[in-house]
Amino acid sequence: MARLRELFGKRLEELLKKHKMKQCELAEKLDIDPQSISRMIAGKHFPKEENIEKMIQAFNISPEELFSFTQVASDKELINDINRLLSNAPSNKIRMAHKIIKAIFE
């Protein structure tokens, strides 16, 4: 459950930035304490069902978009994932990945 709270917190922070909304503004729309939003972003608290509904309305998004965690990986997480994939890959795939990465940056 901690991982879900962490992912949701990152997603919430991303949505606030995307919609140019401050934590206190969202808290007002949800009729909750602004500290609750901070705790959600920090991954310490998960919103109640009624607040999830209010978030969907506040951001004018679908439930799927609220819980779309694919774009919330940090650069460090992405690098770690790439390293994990490469460490388990056969030599030919490592060489292919190297060529692709090199082509992107050159």
All heavy atoms as an XYZ file, in Angstrom:
865
protein
N       0.820     -1.199      0.000
C       0.000      0.000      0.000
C       0.862      1.261      0.000
O       0.481      2.262     -0.571
C      -0.934     -0.040      1.222
C      -1.917      1.090      1.261
S      -3.120      0.979     -0.050
C      -4.314      2.135      0.507
N       2.042      1.172      0.624
C       2.923      2.347      0.659
C       3.322      2.767     -0.746
O       3.396      3.965     -1.046
C       4.153      2.057      1.510
N       3.577      1.803     -1.619
C       3.963      2.120     -2.999
C       2.820      2.826     -3.727
O       3.047      3.769     -4.478
C       4.384      0.844     -3.732
C       4.786      1.052     -5.167
C       6.106      1.765     -5.301
N       6.468      1.830     -6.706
C       7.067      2.846     -7.267
N       7.425      3.874     -6.545
N       7.356      2.847     -8.539
N       1.590      2.387     -3.481
C       0.440      3.031     -4.109
C       0.302      4.471     -3.624
O       0.077      5.381     -4.421
C      -0.842      2.250     -3.811
C      -2.134      2.841     -4.379
C      -2.067      2.953     -5.896
C      -3.315      1.988     -3.961
N       0.474      4.699     -2.330
C       0.405      6.061     -1.798
C       1.497      6.931     -2.418
O       1.269      8.091     -2.745
C       0.529      6.049     -0.274
C      -0.703      5.554      0.442
C      -0.662      5.824      1.932
N       0.567      5.409      2.562
C       0.756      4.278      3.220
N      -0.247      3.416      3.336
N       1.904      3.987      3.775
N       2.695      6.356     -2.562
C       3.813      7.099     -3.151
C       3.530      7.456     -4.611
O       3.732      8.596     -5.035
C       5.080      6.245     -3.053
C       6.320      6.899     -3.597
C       7.519      5.962     -3.504
O       7.786      5.427     -2.414
O       8.185      5.774     -4.543
N       3.037      6.503     -5.373
C       2.706      6.751     -6.782
C       1.596      7.783     -6.907
O       1.665      8.685     -7.746
C       2.286      5.453     -7.472
C       3.392      4.450     -7.751
C       2.804      3.124     -8.211
C       4.366      4.989     -8.778
N       0.579      7.649     -6.054
C      -0.515      8.616     -6.101
C      -0.015     10.012     -5.752
O      -0.410     10.994     -6.376
C      -1.663      8.196     -5.167
C      -2.854      9.088     -5.311
C      -3.780      8.861     -6.309
C      -3.037     10.178     -4.477
C      -4.867      9.697     -6.481
C      -4.118     11.024     -4.625
C      -5.038     10.785     -5.633
N       0.859     10.105     -4.770
C       1.410     11.399     -4.376
C       2.159     12.068     -5.512
O       2.007     13.274     -5.759
N       2.963     11.292     -6.219
C       3.695     11.840     -7.369
C       2.730     12.283     -8.464
O       2.914     13.328     -9.087
C       4.672     10.805     -7.920
C       5.864     10.571     -7.026
C       6.785      9.530     -7.629
C       7.962      9.246     -6.721
N       8.848      8.215     -7.294
N       1.694     11.483     -8.676
C       0.710     11.821     -9.703
C      -0.048     13.093     -9.324
O      -0.292     13.965    -10.162
C      -0.254     10.656     -9.908
C      -1.295     10.908    -10.969
C      -0.670     11.048    -12.339
N      -1.696     11.236    -13.347
C      -1.584     12.037    -14.379
N      -0.466     12.702    -14.580
N      -2.554     12.158    -15.237
N      -0.406     13.207     -8.061
C      -1.116     14.392     -7.597
C      -0.263     15.643     -7.776
O      -0.741     16.676     -8.258
C      -1.521     14.212     -6.128
C      -2.311     15.347     -5.493
C      -3.579     15.661     -6.279
C      -2.651     14.983     -4.052
N       1.002     15.536     -7.436
C       1.912     16.673     -7.611
C       2.015     17.050     -9.089
O       2.006     18.232     -9.451
C       3.282     16.308     -7.049
C       4.263     17.450     -7.055
C       5.556     17.095     -6.338
O       6.023     15.938     -6.439
O       6.094     17.986     -5.672
N       2.084     16.049     -9.943
C       2.158     16.283    -11.391
C       0.893     16.990    -11.894
O       0.977     17.919    -12.694
C       2.333     14.935    -12.088
C       2.543     15.006    -13.561
C       2.741     13.613    -14.134
O       1.725     12.912    -14.355
O       3.892     13.214    -14.337
N      -0.268     16.554    -11.413
C      -1.525     17.171    -11.844
C      -1.642     18.610    -11.353
O      -2.144     19.472    -12.077
C      -2.713     16.340    -11.352
C      -2.930     15.025    -12.099
C      -3.915     14.142    -11.347
C      -3.388     15.277    -13.522
N      -1.193     18.869    -10.141
C      -1.213     20.240     -9.636
C      -0.372     21.150    -10.522
O      -0.803     22.260    -10.869
C      -0.703     20.285     -8.191
C      -1.669     19.753     -7.129
C      -0.937     19.530     -5.812
C      -2.835     20.703     -6.948
N       0.805     20.688    -10.900
C       1.671     21.491    -11.776
C       1.028     21.679    -13.139
O       1.002     22.788    -13.677
C       3.042     20.819    -11.939
C       3.899     20.923    -10.711
C       5.216     20.215    -10.914
C       6.026     20.202     -9.626
N       7.247     19.408     -9.755
N       0.519     20.595    -13.699
C      -0.088     20.649    -15.033
C      -1.263     21.631    -15.075
O      -1.442     22.358    -16.048
C      -0.559     19.247    -15.435
C      -1.237     19.179    -16.779
C      -1.667     17.767    -17.113
C      -2.397     17.710    -18.434
N      -2.868     16.361    -18.737
N      -2.052     21.653    -14.015
C      -3.238     22.507    -13.967
C      -2.970     23.851    -13.285
O      -3.909     24.611    -13.040
C      -4.385     21.764    -13.276
C      -4.881     20.602    -14.074
N      -5.907     20.702    -14.981
C      -4.463     19.319    -14.135
C      -6.114     19.536    -15.550
N      -5.248     18.676    -15.055
N      -1.668     24.103    -12.986
C      -1.263     25.367    -12.362
C      -2.133     25.683    -11.148
O      -2.648     26.791    -10.989
C      -1.296     26.499    -13.379
C      -0.325     26.305    -14.517
C      -0.347     27.454    -15.492
C       0.741     27.265    -16.513
N       0.324     26.987    -17.833
N      -2.267     24.663    -10.297
C      -3.091     24.787     -9.111
C      -2.216     24.606     -7.872
O      -1.335     23.752     -7.856
C      -4.194     23.709     -9.135
C      -5.243     23.870     -8.070
S      -6.483     22.520     -8.070
C      -7.176     22.649     -9.708
N      -2.446     25.409     -6.875
C      -1.704     25.296     -5.621
C      -2.387     24.270     -4.722
O      -3.590     24.020     -4.841
C      -1.637     26.645     -4.917
C      -0.832     27.663     -5.699
C      -0.771     28.976     -4.968
C       0.057     29.964     -5.793
N       0.151     31.258     -5.150
N      -1.602     23.721     -3.801
C      -2.142     22.734     -2.872
C      -3.326     23.307     -2.098
O      -4.337     22.624     -1.906
C      -1.062     22.275     -1.898
C       0.022     21.446     -2.546
C       1.074     21.003     -1.543
O       0.808     20.904     -0.357
N       2.273     20.720     -2.034
N      -3.199     24.556     -1.675
C      -4.278     25.168     -0.891
C      -5.546     25.330     -1.723
O      -6.660     25.216     -1.205
C      -3.839     26.499     -0.284
S      -3.325     27.736     -1.478
N      -5.400     25.567     -3.026
C      -6.569     25.685     -3.903
C      -7.292     24.349     -4.028
O      -8.527     24.286     -3.976
C      -6.156     26.182     -5.285
C      -5.650     27.607     -5.314
C      -5.067     28.006     -6.653
O      -4.306     27.205     -7.247
O      -5.369     29.138     -7.094
N      -6.503     23.281     -4.184
C      -7.123     21.956     -4.267
C      -7.788     21.597     -2.940
O      -8.899     21.074     -2.924
C      -6.084     20.894     -4.645
C      -6.624     19.472     -4.775
C      -7.706     19.380     -5.852
C      -5.497     18.493     -5.069
N      -7.124     21.908     -1.853
C      -7.688     21.626     -0.529
C      -9.033     22.335     -0.361
O      -9.989     21.753      0.171
C      -6.713     22.061      0.555
N      -9.112     23.560     -0.841
C     -10.362     24.309     -0.756
C     -11.454     23.639     -1.583
O     -12.595     23.509     -1.133
C     -10.136     25.742     -1.236
C     -11.326     26.656     -1.020
C     -11.027     28.093     -1.420
O      -9.965     28.604     -1.029
O     -11.869     28.683     -2.117
N     -11.115     23.191     -2.781
C     -12.095     22.515     -3.641
C     -12.569     21.197     -3.025
O     -13.700     20.776     -3.242
C     -11.503     22.259     -5.027
C     -11.304     23.513     -5.862
C     -10.632     23.185     -7.184
C     -10.281     24.429     -7.956
N     -11.360     24.932     -8.786
N     -11.680     20.536     -2.273
C     -12.019     19.268     -1.638
C     -12.617     19.464     -0.245
O     -13.072     18.515      0.380
C     -10.783     18.371     -1.541
C     -10.441     17.499     -2.737
C     -10.305     18.253     -4.021
C      -9.207     16.680     -2.458
N     -12.564     20.695      0.227
C     -13.046     21.043      1.574
C     -12.308     20.226      2.643
O     -12.911     19.603      3.515
C     -14.561     20.844      1.682
C     -15.139     21.507      2.920
O     -14.554     22.515      3.380
O     -16.154     21.011      3.437
N     -10.963     20.234      2.510
C     -10.117     19.541      3.476
C      -8.964     20.457      3.888
O      -8.725     21.484      3.263
C      -9.553     18.198      2.938
C      -8.679     18.422      1.701
C     -10.672     17.217      2.646
C      -7.953     17.169      1.216
N      -8.257     20.058      4.908
C      -7.100     20.792      5.413
C      -5.973     20.743      4.372
O      -5.682     19.666      3.839
C      -6.657     20.123      6.720
C      -5.474     20.784      7.386
O      -4.941     21.767      6.843
O      -5.082     20.299      8.456
N      -5.318     21.867      4.073
C      -4.197     21.852      3.121
C      -3.088     20.867      3.505
O      -2.417     20.315      2.635
C      -3.681     23.293      3.145
C      -4.866     24.097      3.551
C      -5.632     23.229      4.506
N      -2.925     20.613      4.802
C      -1.915     19.640      5.241
C      -2.231     18.242      4.721
O      -1.327     17.444      4.495
C      -1.806     19.621      6.769
C      -1.096     20.840      7.323
C       0.350     20.901      6.882
O       0.677     21.400      5.802
N       1.223     20.374      7.707
N      -3.501     17.945      4.510
C      -3.892     16.642      3.965
C      -3.336     16.468      2.553
O      -2.889     15.380      2.189
C      -5.410     16.492      3.957
O      -5.909     16.448      5.262
N      -3.371     17.542      1.783
C      -2.811     17.481      0.422
C      -1.309     17.241      0.508
O      -0.768     16.407     -0.224
C      -3.115     18.786     -0.363
C      -4.618     19.039     -0.468
C      -2.463     18.742     -1.745
C      -5.399     18.013     -1.266
N      -0.633     17.937      1.399
C       0.811     17.739      1.578
C       1.130     16.301      1.955
O       2.088     15.714      1.451
C       1.355     18.676      2.662
O       1.245     20.003      2.255
N       0.327     15.734      2.845
C       0.550     14.342      3.257
C       0.302     13.372      2.105
O       0.999     12.370      1.971
C      -0.315     14.000      4.469
C       0.200     14.653      5.758
C      -0.499     14.115      6.990
N      -1.897     14.501      7.070
C      -2.353     15.632      7.622
N      -1.507     16.499      8.148
N      -3.644     15.886      7.657
N      -0.678     13.685      1.249
C      -0.927     12.833      0.077
C       0.268     12.886     -0.876
O       0.722     11.852     -1.366
C      -2.189     13.289     -0.659
C      -3.472     12.938      0.032
S      -4.866     13.536     -0.959
C      -5.991     14.038      0.328
N       0.768     14.078     -1.133
C       1.905     14.247     -2.041
C       3.138     13.529     -1.493
O       3.896     12.918     -2.241
C       2.184     15.737     -2.310
C       1.049     16.310     -3.172
C       3.533     15.951     -2.978
C       1.078     17.803     -3.348
N       3.296     13.556     -0.182
C       4.444     12.897      0.456
C       4.281     11.380      0.513
O       5.209     10.665      0.906
C       4.646     13.450      1.860
N       3.120     10.882      0.112
C       2.888      9.441      0.137
C       2.560      8.901      1.518
O       2.626      7.708      1.759
N       2.161      9.786      2.422
C       1.840      9.370      3.796
C       0.348      9.138      3.997
O      -0.058      8.562      5.002
C       2.322     10.434      4.783
C       3.816     10.611      4.788
C       4.233     11.715      5.733
C       5.747     11.901      5.668
N       6.187     13.018      6.491
N      -0.454      9.605      3.061
C      -1.902      9.564      3.224
C      -2.528      9.291      1.862
O      -2.030      9.760      0.841
C      -2.357     10.921      3.792
C      -3.816     11.032      4.026
N      -4.459     10.388      5.047
C      -4.769     11.741      3.376
C      -5.747     10.692      5.010
N      -5.957     11.515      3.999
N      -3.609      8.523      1.854
C      -4.341      8.256      0.617
C      -5.722      8.895      0.760
O      -6.328      8.824      1.825
C      -4.465      6.749      0.387
C      -4.873      6.382     -1.005
C      -3.949      6.416     -2.044
C      -6.176      6.028     -1.286
C      -4.321      6.089     -3.333
C      -6.560      5.701     -2.578
C      -5.627      5.727     -3.600
N      -6.240      9.519     -0.295
C      -7.516     10.224     -0.168
C      -8.700      9.278      0.029
O      -8.694      8.141     -0.434
C      -7.641     10.976     -1.494
C      -6.820     10.194     -2.450
C      -5.693      9.621     -1.639
N      -9.712      9.796      0.692
C     -10.971      9.070      0.843
C     -11.684      9.047     -0.505
O     -11.428      9.886     -1.377
C     -11.849      9.748      1.883
C     -11.271      9.715      3.273
C     -12.180     10.432      4.238
C     -11.571     10.431      5.623
N     -12.398     11.169      6.577
N     -12.602      8.114     -0.645
C     -13.319      7.955     -1.911
C     -13.997      9.248     -2.366
O     -13.903      9.626     -3.539
C     -14.359      6.843     -1.778
C     -15.085      6.536     -3.067
C     -16.086      5.406     -2.919
O     -15.991      4.613     -1.970
O     -16.982      5.332     -3.774
N     -14.644      9.944     -1.435
C     -15.341     11.175     -1.829
C     -14.357     12.247     -2.298
O     -14.670     13.055     -3.174
C     -16.233     11.722     -0.706
C     -15.507     12.128      0.551
C     -15.464     11.056      1.641
O     -15.705      9.872      1.350
O     -15.187     11.428      2.788
N     -13.140     12.246     -1.762
C     -12.142     13.213     -2.204
C     -11.544     12.840     -3.556
O     -11.140     13.712     -4.320
C     -11.059     13.391     -1.146
C     -11.584     14.130      0.063
O     -12.487     14.958     -0.056
N     -11.063     13.828      1.227
N     -11.507     11.553     -3.847
C     -11.069     11.118     -5.182
C     -12.046     11.660     -6.224
O     -11.641     12.203     -7.248
C     -10.950      9.582     -5.255
C      -9.769      9.118     -4.398
C     -10.808      9.116     -6.701
C      -9.663      7.619     -4.235
N     -13.338     11.524     -5.932
C     -14.361     12.053     -6.843
C     -14.194     13.565     -7.029
O     -14.281     14.072     -8.138
C     -15.768     11.757     -6.296
C     -16.153     10.296     -6.323
C     -16.438      9.767     -7.716
O     -16.769     10.572     -8.625
O     -16.315      8.551     -7.903
N     -13.942     14.270     -5.948
C     -13.776     15.727     -6.016
C     -12.517     16.105     -6.792
O     -12.497     17.115     -7.504
C     -13.738     16.330     -4.608
C     -15.072     16.275     -3.895
C     -14.946     16.820     -2.485
C     -16.221     16.707     -1.696
N     -16.057     17.200     -0.309
N     -11.450     15.313     -6.660
C     -10.224     15.574     -7.421
C     -10.479     15.426     -8.915
O     -10.007     16.242     -9.719
C      -9.111     14.608     -7.005
C      -8.472     14.934     -5.708
S      -7.185     13.720     -5.360
C      -6.885     14.081     -3.651
N     -11.207     14.392     -9.273
C     -11.542     14.167    -10.686
C     -12.279     15.383    -11.240
O     -11.983     15.856    -12.335
C     -12.370     12.866    -10.834
C     -11.474     11.654    -10.553
C     -13.017     12.772    -12.208
C     -12.219     10.350    -10.354
N     -13.204     15.920    -10.450
C     -13.953     17.105    -10.879
C     -13.063     18.353    -10.881
O     -13.127     19.153    -11.809
C     -15.152     17.324     -9.963
C     -16.209     16.255    -10.113
C     -17.342     16.391     -9.107
O     -17.310     17.256     -8.231
N     -18.344     15.538     -9.230
N     -12.233     18.507     -9.853
C     -11.376     19.700     -9.747
C     -10.402     19.798    -10.918
O     -10.144     20.885    -11.429
C     -10.620     19.681     -8.422
N      -9.847     18.658    -11.320
C      -8.899     18.651    -12.434
C      -9.596     18.459    -13.781
O      -8.954     18.547    -14.829
C      -7.859     17.545    -12.252
C      -6.909     17.769    -11.097
C      -6.771     16.816    -10.106
C      -6.142     18.919    -11.014
C      -5.888     16.997     -9.041
C      -5.264     19.121     -9.961
C      -5.133     18.157     -8.976
N     -10.893     18.151    -13.743
C     -11.666     17.879    -14.956
C     -11.001     16.777    -15.788
O     -10.708     16.951    -16.974
C     -11.864     19.157    -15.773
C     -12.913     18.985    -16.856
O     -13.813     18.149    -16.736
N     -12.791     19.753    -17.921
N     -10.764     15.642    -15.125
C     -10.105     14.495    -15.757
C     -10.921     13.235    -15.506
O     -11.846     13.234    -14.696
C      -8.665     14.294    -15.218
C      -8.678     14.101    -13.701
C      -7.761     15.456    -15.626
C      -7.325     13.759    -13.104
N     -10.551     12.170    -16.177
C     -11.196     10.871    -15.969
C     -10.542     10.167    -14.784
O      -9.395     10.488    -14.431
C     -11.051     10.005    -17.222
O      -9.693      9.643    -17.397
N     -11.219      9.202    -14.193
C     -10.585      8.417    -13.126
C      -9.299      7.737    -13.598
O      -8.314      7.677    -12.858
C     -11.650      7.380    -12.758
C     -12.944      7.993    -13.184
C     -12.614      8.826    -14.392
N      -9.306      7.280    -14.841
C      -8.108      6.635    -15.387
C      -6.926      7.590    -15.414
O      -5.794      7.201    -15.134
C      -8.382      6.088    -16.802
C      -9.377      4.961    -16.868
C     -10.842      5.404    -16.844
O     -11.125      6.628    -16.975
O     -11.709      4.546    -16.674
N      -7.192      8.832    -15.751
C      -6.116      9.824    -15.806
C      -5.584     10.138    -14.408
O      -4.392     10.341    -14.223
C      -6.585     11.099    -16.495
C      -5.456     12.039    -16.839
C      -5.891     13.241    -17.655
O      -7.014     13.258    -18.178
O      -5.073     14.179    -17.764
N      -6.469     10.145    -13.423
C      -6.030     10.399    -12.052
C      -5.086      9.301    -11.570
O      -4.121      9.567    -10.875
C      -7.235     10.499    -11.109
C      -6.926     10.755     -9.636
C      -6.231     12.109     -9.446
C      -8.196     10.694     -8.806
N      -5.361      8.073    -11.993
C      -4.550      6.944    -11.544
C      -3.565      6.452    -12.603
O      -3.087      5.335    -12.546
C      -5.450      5.794    -11.080
C      -6.162      6.107     -9.806
C      -7.465      6.582     -9.815
C      -5.518      5.965     -8.593
C      -8.122      6.892     -8.632
C      -6.158      6.271     -7.405
C      -7.466      6.734     -7.430
N      -3.247      7.300    -13.558
C      -2.269      6.952    -14.594
C      -0.876      7.218    -14.047
O      -0.387      8.340    -14.072
C      -2.523      7.787    -15.854
O      -1.542      7.497    -16.819
N      -0.238      6.170    -13.543
C       1.048      6.309    -12.882
C       2.239      6.109    -13.815
O       3.370      6.184    -13.383
C       1.169      5.302    -11.734
C       0.116      5.459    -10.672
C      -0.430      4.344    -10.083
C      -0.319      6.711    -10.261
C      -1.385      4.472     -9.083
C      -1.282      6.851     -9.272
C      -1.817      5.725     -8.690
N       2.010      5.868    -15.088
C       3.121      5.552    -15.989
C       4.069      6.711    -16.190
O       5.253      6.501    -16.404
C       2.604      5.092    -17.360
O       1.733      6.086    -17.887
C       1.891      3.763    -17.250
N       3.597      7.951    -16.132
C       4.469      9.083    -16.402
C       5.049      9.732    -15.160
O       5.589     10.811    -15.237
C       3.752     10.130    -17.260
C       2.546     10.745    -16.619
C       1.271     10.097    -17.090
O       1.159      8.900    -17.149
N       0.290     10.891    -17.426
N       4.970      9.071    -14.013
C       5.449      9.715    -12.803
C       6.822      9.236    -12.352
O       7.299      9.642    -11.314
C       4.451      9.568    -11.634
C       3.182     10.292    -11.939
C       4.218      8.121    -11.300
N       7.470      8.402    -13.139
C       8.788      7.918    -12.760
C       9.803      9.057    -12.825
O       9.821      9.848    -13.766
C       9.212      6.780    -13.678
N      10.612      9.140    -11.811
C      11.674     10.149    -11.800
C      12.805      9.689    -12.713
O      12.880      8.518    -13.095
C      12.203     10.331    -10.380
O      12.910      9.169     -9.966
N      13.702     10.612    -13.050
C      14.852     10.242    -13.879
C      15.654      9.131    -13.218
O      16.084      8.192    -13.885
C      15.746     11.464    -14.123
C      15.113     12.470    -15.073
O      14.082     12.152    -15.685
O      15.666     13.574    -15.197
N      15.834      9.241    -11.912
C      16.598      8.223    -11.186
C      15.921      6.856    -11.289
O      16.581      5.841    -11.513
C      16.750      8.628     -9.722
C      17.630      7.700     -8.926
C      17.832      8.198     -7.522
C      18.742      7.244     -6.755
N      19.000      7.717     -5.396
N      14.591      6.825    -11.160
C      13.857      5.567    -11.284
C      13.982      4.990    -12.691
O      14.142      3.785    -12.860
C      12.386      5.772    -10.931
C      12.138      6.011     -9.463
C      10.706      6.411     -9.163
O      10.121      7.195     -9.949
O      10.188      5.941     -8.149
N      13.936      5.866    -13.689
C      14.070      5.400    -15.072
C      15.461      4.830    -15.330
O      15.606      3.780    -15.969
C      13.781      6.551    -16.046
C      12.338      7.046    -16.069
C      12.226      8.296    -16.921
C      11.400      5.965    -16.565
N      16.481      5.498    -14.827
C      17.859      5.009    -14.991
C      18.025      3.668    -14.290
O      18.628      2.730    -14.847
C      18.874      6.054    -14.481
C      18.892      7.260    -15.424
C      20.278      5.442    -14.345
C      19.633      8.472    -14.894
N      17.474      3.551    -13.091
C      17.547      2.278    -12.368
C      16.841      1.167    -13.134
O      17.320      0.040    -13.189
C      16.949      2.412    -10.966
C      17.834      3.190    -10.031
O      19.025      3.335    -10.251
N      17.244      3.722     -8.971
N      15.704      1.490    -13.740
C      14.971      0.490    -14.514
C      15.757      0.087    -15.757
O      15.823     -1.098    -16.105
C      13.593      1.029    -14.894
C      12.679     -0.054    -15.423
O      12.707     -1.181    -14.871
O      11.932      0.217    -16.379
N      16.370      1.047    -16.427
C      17.199      0.737    -17.598
C      18.368     -0.160    -17.186
O      18.667     -1.159    -17.859
C      17.712      2.031    -18.274
C      16.548      2.761    -18.945
C      18.826      1.728    -19.280
C      16.871      4.178    -19.393
N      19.022      0.186    -16.088
C      20.135     -0.637    -15.597
C      19.681     -2.050    -15.267
O      20.377     -3.021    -15.566
C      20.793      0.010    -14.377
C      21.628      1.210    -14.752
O      22.163      1.289    -15.850
N      21.735      2.158    -13.835
N      18.499     -2.173    -14.652
C      17.962     -3.493    -14.320
C      17.722     -4.306    -15.585
O      18.091     -5.479    -15.672
C      16.658     -3.360    -13.529
C      16.025     -4.699    -13.133
C      14.623     -4.504    -12.576
N      13.706     -3.834    -13.479
C      13.088     -4.425    -14.510
N      13.315     -5.692    -14.793
N      12.254     -3.746    -15.280
N      17.112     -3.668    -16.583
C      16.851     -4.363    -17.841
C      18.142     -4.804    -18.519
O      18.256     -5.930    -19.015
C      16.045     -3.458    -18.784
C      14.611     -3.173    -18.378
C      14.038     -2.038    -19.219
C      13.758     -4.419    -18.491
N      19.131     -3.913    -18.537
C      20.405     -4.238    -19.186
C      21.183     -5.310    -18.432
O      21.839     -6.152    -19.046
C      21.259     -2.980    -19.343
C      20.763     -1.975    -20.374
C      21.594     -0.703    -20.311
C      20.781     -2.562    -21.773
N      21.102     -5.299    -17.114
C      21.868     -6.280    -16.339
C      21.359     -7.701    -16.550
O      22.105     -8.658    -16.373
C      21.840     -5.932    -14.850
O      20.553     -6.117    -14.316
N      20.123     -7.849    -16.971
C      19.549     -9.179    -17.213
C      19.492     -9.546    -18.690
O      18.998    -10.613    -19.033
C      18.123     -9.242    -16.624
C      18.111     -9.070    -15.125
O      18.977     -9.582    -14.424
N      17.144     -8.335    -14.620
N      19.991     -8.667    -19.541
C      19.875     -8.879    -20.986
C      21.070     -9.638    -21.546
O      22.187     -9.523    -21.047
C      19.763     -7.525    -21.693
N      20.824    -10.393    -22.620
C      21.946    -11.054    -23.310
C      22.789    -10.020    -24.055
O      22.337     -8.898    -24.330
C      21.256    -12.015    -24.273
C      19.878    -11.482    -24.453
C      19.536    -10.734    -23.206
N      23.987    -10.400    -24.383
C      24.953     -9.500    -25.008
C      24.413     -8.820    -26.269
O      24.606     -7.619    -26.457
C      26.230    -10.274    -25.338
O      27.165     -9.434    -25.956
N      23.738     -9.565    -27.121
C      23.238     -8.973    -28.371
C      22.208     -7.867    -28.109
O      22.168     -6.862    -28.808
C      22.669    -10.046    -29.298
C      21.433    -10.740    -28.750
O      21.302    -10.931    -27.539
N      20.544    -11.140    -29.629
N      21.388     -8.020    -27.074
C      20.395     -6.989    -26.744
C      21.076     -5.766    -26.121
O      20.655     -4.631    -26.354
C      19.347     -7.548    -25.788
C      18.552     -8.696    -26.376
C      17.152     -8.295    -26.595
C      16.427     -9.493    -27.224
N      15.035     -9.340    -27.275
N      22.123     -5.991    -25.338
C      22.878     -4.878    -24.759
C      23.490     -4.042    -25.871
O      23.432     -2.820    -25.859
C      23.965     -5.386    -23.785
C      23.305     -6.012    -22.550
C      24.910     -4.256    -23.382
C      24.267     -6.734    -21.635
N      24.073     -4.711    -26.850
C      24.682     -4.006    -27.987
C      23.627     -3.229    -28.790
O      23.869     -2.101    -29.217
C      25.435     -4.984    -28.876
C      26.653     -5.562    -28.188
C      27.411     -6.564    -29.061
N      28.480     -7.194    -28.314
C      29.616     -6.608    -27.948
N      29.832     -5.355    -28.280
N      30.511     -7.270    -27.263
N      22.458     -3.823    -28.967
C      21.388     -3.151    -29.694
C      20.912     -1.920    -28.901
O      20.719     -0.845    -29.481
C      20.201     -4.098    -29.913
C      19.079     -3.477    -30.728
S      17.613     -4.524    -30.884
C      18.309     -6.062    -31.441
N      20.745     -2.067    -27.605
C      20.328     -0.943    -26.766
C      21.357      0.180    -26.824
O      21.009      1.361    -26.890
C      20.119     -1.416    -25.322
N      22.617     -0.180    -26.809
C      23.691      0.814    -26.895
C      23.602      1.593    -28.198
O      23.721      2.825    -28.207
C      25.058      0.136    -26.766
C      26.197      1.092    -26.892
N      26.859      1.303    -28.087
C      26.760      1.926    -25.989
C      27.796      2.209    -27.913
N      27.758      2.606    -26.636
N      23.393      0.902    -29.295
C      23.276      1.579    -30.595
C      22.092      2.544    -30.602
O      22.197      3.667    -31.106
C      23.107      0.549    -31.723
C      24.368     -0.208    -32.053
C      24.116     -1.217    -33.144
C      25.357     -2.058    -33.401
N      25.126     -3.081    -34.431
N      20.981      2.117    -30.048
C      19.782      2.965    -30.024
C      20.014      4.208    -29.162
O      19.734      5.334    -29.574
C      18.564      2.156    -29.512
C      18.183      1.084    -30.535
C      17.373      3.084    -29.218
C      17.198      0.059    -30.026
N      20.552      4.000    -27.978
C      20.830      5.129    -27.072
C      21.830      6.086    -27.684
O      21.669      7.297    -27.647
C      21.291      4.616    -25.685
C      20.108      3.908    -24.987
C      21.811      5.758    -24.830
C      20.498      3.140    -23.750
N      22.866      5.529    -28.285
C      23.891      6.363    -28.916
C      23.303      7.180    -30.060
O      23.591      8.369    -30.193
C      25.038      5.473    -29.423
C      26.261      6.238    -29.832
C      27.396      5.295    -30.147
C      28.617      6.089    -30.581
N      29.739      5.232    -30.900
N      22.410      6.564    -30.853
C      21.783      7.282    -31.970
C      20.903      8.431    -31.470
O      20.833      9.492    -32.100
C      20.950      6.315    -32.799
N      20.284      8.245    -30.335
C      19.420      9.289    -29.774
C      20.240     10.512    -29.356
O      19.834     11.651    -29.576
C      18.618      8.746    -28.567
C      17.582      7.732    -29.053
C      17.942      9.874    -27.794
C      16.913      6.953    -27.928
N      21.421     10.284    -28.782
C      22.201     11.378    -28.217
C      23.231     11.963    -29.153
O      23.864     12.966    -28.817
C      22.855     10.923    -26.897
C      21.859     10.718    -25.805
C      21.449      9.447    -25.445
C      21.286     11.806    -25.155
C      20.514      9.269    -24.445
C      20.347     11.635    -24.168
C      19.947     10.349    -23.805
N      23.429     11.389    -30.282
C      24.438     11.948    -31.204
C      23.823     12.754    -32.299
O      22.737     12.796    -32.627
C      25.301     10.819    -31.796
C      26.223     10.257    -30.749
C      27.194      9.228    -31.339
O      26.943      8.680    -32.427
O      28.194      8.972    -30.682
